Amino acid sequence: MDPSIEVRVLAGQPGPGTLVGVVLAAGQGTRMRSRRPKVLHELAGKPLIYRVLELMHNAGAHRTIVVLGHQADVVRKALPETVDVVVQQPQLGTGHAVRVAAPQVQTLRAERLLVHLGDSALVRPESLQRLVDQGVSANAPVALLTARVKEPTGYGRVIRATDGSVDRMVEELDASDEERAVDEIWSGTMLLFGAWLWPNLEALPLSPKGEYYLPELVNLARSQGRQVGAVQVEDQEEVLGVNDRAQLADANAVLRRRKIDELMRDGVTIVDAATTFIEPEVVIEPDSIVHPGCYLRGQTRIGPDCEIGPNAYIQDSEIGRGTRVWFSVLESARVGQDVLIGPFGHLRPGAIIEDHVHLGNYAEVKNSRVGAGTQMHHFGYVGDADIGERVNIGAGTITVNYDAESRAKNRTVVEDDAAISSDTMLVAPVHVGEGAMTGAGAVVTHDIPAGEVWVGVPARARRRRRGADEPDST
């Protein structure tokens, strides 16, 4: 569960004049051919339904009610607790779904409802905002979000009057040849005036298929002499739904392209947009370069003048100015300025890398702080450790952090200016003092005082390190 959704959905206290979102997510999604509910399939790194909840929040909804049906218990468990849920059973159409949600909406005393489909996540926030800003009232109780599409087959048509206002809606099966030629369709999103809606929901006619359809509200309003508003989206991709795996891939491609276009407009170089995957929440500052084959995910933040890739996978990580990451994986890590990582480095959760660090071939860091200026040029593992500044970590160094008997993770501390020679094993808990040094292949099981050189298996003191200050004898 994304905790940020839980905070955002409850943006304010419902009451008179407020807007409540109603998300219709009761469908079976059979064309996905999946045991997982359709709305829980990932779109740009988050479940599809989460992307829709974000749209509701950005449009100004104070609360959002999700109408569930198929696998309702599974979807309910995946949603934040702050999202209200109602179950539509049996499922008798979109009008019936809103009727099922009506008691919950009425308890919130909302003036307006923003009804949106649970698989429609590509609508731009500004399009929804224009619909909400147009507003609804007793005299104009319905407003539609519409689109002009190249291939309207399968959609209900929005029929305009000669003055350009909405005259009626017609389902394709009921449309004349002239009406079928109309390319303006309803997107599935509708803004409704609550006081007018409640009695008219009960007046929706039953379709030949035995269902109640929301578009009939347009015709009810017009039959009463009331106006119906409409806001048209900028391009038809905004109204694309997700009904199968191919459409899910198309939706991912749309969001990826939008994000890359946004970054390039803001001064980021994307060398090859076709092979670069950047999720919507990622932030990259100007004059950074992203090479092909990169996957940048989650809450990743990349500073200016960085060089990312080729072939970097970075998730939920912060990267400071002037850092280079290539052929490497970063997960929930924090990286300072002017750091070099790669090739084939791996920063696991909890890694904190300070400025001017070099982590070279096959260096792995987990739940550790690596101090400024430290060098780890070759293969090694630093886990559950605090490494000081200007430390040299030789090839093959391992922090032995796991005690198999106690199943405890123990920490290693290496102070500033120490030198850890190749193939050293630091058996935690262990403390290497400032300026100390190990010999190649040492197995360190006891703390090493500052300035001393320890060698052997197990490692023992051999001498003072050249240039090291003598210990204070007082």
Steps between C-alpha positions, in 0.01 A plus 500: 500500500625847413475703825497828308158411358361458851598857583387657176155343465378681811595848389226671700176448689195422286196723525280736300668619181759224499590260223495122549657260251325176405724248327327217315717188539254211521570340163640150464782594264478162328706613201805540724496119540643536847431374851580853618223761483548733207529815710791351697719452195788747504501813290830690511600337825171524693175306493266640237242594764763709685563706188124566480485597869777752437294650219204538735718675755654732242151593378409615851298207632478517879413131524495218249262204501602194301221276371623140497350176375722227359754383763389784725677363808834479317478857371375634833807362679729676252334840545588754770272484802399862440332411169129420536386182329157375398422172324275481195332160499354415255667723244228669299684774317666836571178669610433221745858532633444866588166407656685250724743777604224755557435436873869539580530816291192651660640450850795718391260783405690556175361749255672348195609153388789432266433156349800332338583154369745291701710409195522852357831634628627691197276806535724798561442670837445832323217347294320383813561838659339678205196276539474574871555872443213510248278387783142376523183651642126441523455641149805318356527185713721289272840570344685251283864442422504420128754421231519499124641167385607364165313174552182551708365148445371355826454834676186696576483817290458855628252675272525878487227752421546758226624753758774258614338401828449137599163386370501131594700181524435192295636148536654356188238226470226763496680748275405587145762490225539878534545472875753218465710734285541737798851474642435659841459243777447503875819412687328334795557800728205710614446786746157495667297736720397298804163655580379435146667159471336310786138499376608460139714196570177319581358611163772341288340266244589133488692416183416198282803329659345544845740773616483866601737734317632836621485667154121489529536778758590729209174422326302536824649845561429613146141371515452727803630800307829509692843561352780244473858624505798342327877531513704343225841344570802609297573164339327167474765306694361658818187289477670168432395239751678181604310186412778258405877458520558679170309807618692490828827509304363789291406691816847447646652631177281812514602588856866424425498726195328783688761485777794495260356791301457695825860434607645600164301824504645567845862461391580130546673311218336166418731333249249241377140543611398165349719301740463716810236432767429776752201492734288813556619574857870508409669842521809580292662843509630683190822414319493138605535234231309172491650237269313207339380200697419684823207425732436786744222420742298614800608803701843526339662846509798578277692825534646718224800409284466127563566227248272200535556182304520334271306216657431632850209387718424759768203481737399734784851646521656847531803592291699820547651742251761377255470129581542227240318164522543244225412131460390495865200450729395743776213423738390746771848649519633851560798612296693824540673726247772403252470129572593231247304175512557213261522307297297225665463665840206427728373734770237326708249664738657716768820577310622856561789604279664834579677737258795401275468126565602252230320165493635299210452156347263273695497711817194429717387717793204428729371694802833678536648846496809550285689817584620772264797417282496127569609270215371149434620438147444125469281214611390511865208508741433762767191420705380645831810716530616853567799576280686823566650754262792436264500125570651269239308172472696241304365245255316210659429668835197358679322616813384178664188650651272197553528268801336173392456377859330809641357608163606852590651762270805664661667825404850577386665837563801617299631843595648771277818436294508127566628264229329163460715276280375250244303196616457629854207360696367728772307272735241718671462639753843650446658846512796611287662811641602819322791450261524126572584247232440132427722265301380310195276208594462605863206366700428768758314373808614760756505878506809659341640804683567818305815497289580129536559243224336162556564191283422130495221256579378594750656843465749617763694818555827508303625857520406864490402631163770716343429863565240426765525695823607303803217421739456731798650316802348730758 
